[in-house]
Amino acid sequence: MPQYVLYVERKTFIHHLDPRTKIFLVVCVFIWSSVFNHPLYTGFVFLAVLSLVLVSRTFTQLKLFWFGLISLALMSMILWPLFRRGGTTHLATVFGISFTAESVMYGVAVAFRLVAMVLSGLLLLTTTRIEEIELAMTRLGLPYPMAFGFSAVFRFIPTMVGDGLTILAAQQARGVNVAGGNIFSRLRNSAAIIVPLFITTMRRFGDLPIAIESRGFVPMEKRSYYLSIKMRPIDFVTVAVLAVLAGLSIYLRLNGYGVVFPDVI
Amino acid sequence: MALVEVKDVWVKYRGARDYSLKGVTLSISEGVVAVIGPTNAGKTTLCKTIAGIIPNVGAYDDFRGEVLVDGVSTKGRKVGEISRKCAMVFQDYESQLFRTTVELEVAFGPENLMLPLEDIRERVRDAIKAVGLENLEKRYSFALSGGQKQRLAIASLLSLQPSLLILDEATSDLDPVGKRAIYEVAKNLMEQKVIKSLVLVDHHLEKVAAFADRVIVMKDGNVIMDGPASHVLSEVEMLIQLGLHPPDTAAIYSRIQPNSKPYPMSLEDALRKMPKVSKARPPPAPKYNEDEPAVEVEDLWFGYQKGEWVIKGVNLVVRKGELLGLIGQNGSGKTTLAQLVAGILKPIRGKIVVFGRDMTSYGVMIRGRDIGYIFQNPDYQIFSNTVREEIAYGLRARGLPEPEVEARVMEVSNMIGVSNILDEDPFFLTKADRQRVAVASILALNPRIIILDEPTTGLSPGETTALMDTVLKLNLQGTTIITITHDMWVVAKYCNRVVLMTDGKIVADGPTRNIFSEIDFLAKYDIEPPTVVSLSKKLLNQTYLTVDEFLDLVSFNNETG
């Protein structure tokens, strides 16, 4: 069976950061990429995140995602110029629809923004154990059951992918043609994959509360932790730098920098 | 004082037609207790009641009676508290694993006990050692083999340091090596007093005989017998009526010396007490199938990752009308080979010919017309609202006219025995029924070759026999069958040919009788033929595959029956 685990153990600066620092990094990426809508600025944020991915040596770990990320970027670049009207610099007219340079730039900016956001989340997941994120969330004040639920979702992704592939094979073996036919037979055929996957997943998650209680878990009771996380000086320095940069980005935006359309996000 | 006292407990699940437990009273002190019985006898319900899951989690129309653990009633208490004393490994043990790595999985329990880090470390170390998973601490739990996962589930409960451990059909999913390992682990836990008592549900009555002190027999929510293992397991007639598979030795002695209860339960004991044989006729000579080849596999190579071969140059010819048993440990490549034949996986090198046509480059959609593949887990296939639609689905997908679809559905459902549940929602059926529906929906397509991947996992021996009888019927009508299984008695009873795989290669291939007579050779691959085979081999140097065959062909001086 191929495995679908994001986390990969490496000895890099990013891996050694406290998960709370990394969560804060994700928050900051969201802030930086949201306050600007100029492609140079969001492009810079995207490159910054990409270089962190390279520094953490997790690039190859994300090979499953590149196609999705590129599709996401292309969608944004095509759709935004259609819907975000405005701007004064006429660029071209296609099929009677005129495009402005501003709307195209905005589309590119949003593409960088979306990819940077998703990539920062993936960076967190490839460099941090799920249990460490869970622990960080409880330390940040989230109730344990919520943190546990969050980690459970990610824990079961590899299992679900495995289930999905087996179901696909099982249905194809009995003549379910997933890729062909008219729209109705396609819908019907995709149900042949989705329904068993849904039921299998529901059974798994439905059993989870009993499973965790069977392991000595009592809801809302205090518990201790096998893993330990600790904010070291380097974490505080990193958080400080990130916070300053976040503040700076907001300051820049308020002063009219890094925007194509000043009135929208 | 008994550790657990069950006092007149009645359980009715929400919406169920009948009670699952009907006034069960028993107590459990130190020792090993086995709970046996057919499907729906209430075994799992009893286990869950002891573990405090019932009545505290889930919905019930009625719960009456009382369960005392260490003298305290379980009712109204938290399962998490009770599990620290009575820990239960579920039948679906994978559902109990939810952390990423082995050590974190084992640590979850002690974390809940609010123990300091040093104590958690010690408990994790001890529990992992007790189940023999040392050096795998950092492994991802879902990357373990089935047997290792099972041991991990046990370790993750042992770290709570319970006094009672419940294993609910813990070994039904495992290969012979995995099964033995679990029993060895359990035995060590008892001997080293890690736990005081063990409750186990198991269909493998020879293992039960070797291991349990006491056996409880359940049927329809009642305890119908409770006593020392050798006494209970000597009630061969009753066990057979319940659809259970009595130990081979007990079955033989119940016929040749019915009054010698309790019967011998081990091979050694049976050999020692065996009366003088007056005559032993040889078994029929194995027939070699000379029919046309159904599947020809030539120099097949496959791997999921570069450089890691899972199938290493397999050559195999399966002839029309064969009922072939594909055996071997988990990870030996059985399922991979079967999926390559079915076209679910594509080989990296080699050739696959089906009924004379080179099908190597065709996928599962094309090969599916000739080859039906039945997966281990029926839930991977079932998605319709009614059994009828489920069976008809593949037929409609092939564009058959509706009257023909109807006729075919009726024909298949009669054969498989699901015609009485055609309008029910498969979601609410028992596992055995869902398995039957999955088989029926493949059968409806009328494949010339059927591949079954561990079809009998989780079924009781009675259900297994029913399913395999149907498979045999199809085989006699000319369908070629390849079945993967860990149940050697199923192979002995039904398969006319055995292929043994190890490490991606075929190491033995021949008529079942020839292969099973090589007991020492099989032992090298951790395959243990049924006890009756070893018995006949040691006693008479013959290979009788089943108890019935043994009794038919061997006569004794003092035979009474």
Interface residues (C-beta under 8 A of the other chain):
Chain A: M1 P2 Q3 V5 Y7 R129 I130 E131 A152 R155 F156 P158 T159 D163 T166 I167 A169 A170 Q171 Q172 A173 R174 G175 V176 N177 N189 A191 A192 V195 P196 I199 T200 R203 R204 D207 L208 P209 I210 A211 I212 E213 S214 R215 G216 F217 V218 P219 E221 K222 R223 S224 Y225 Y226 L227 S228
Chain B: A51 I53 V57 G58 K78 V79 G80 E81 S83 R84 A87 M88 F90 D92 S95 Q96 F98 R99 T100 T101 E103 L104 A107 F108 G109 P110 E111 N112 L113 M114 L115 P116 L117 I120 R121 V124 Y140 F142 A143 S156 L157 L160 Y304 Q305 Q339 A342 I344 G363 V364 M365 G368 R369 I371 G372 Y373 F375 N377 D379 Y380 Q381 I382 F383 Y393 G394 A397 R398 F427 S441 I442 L445
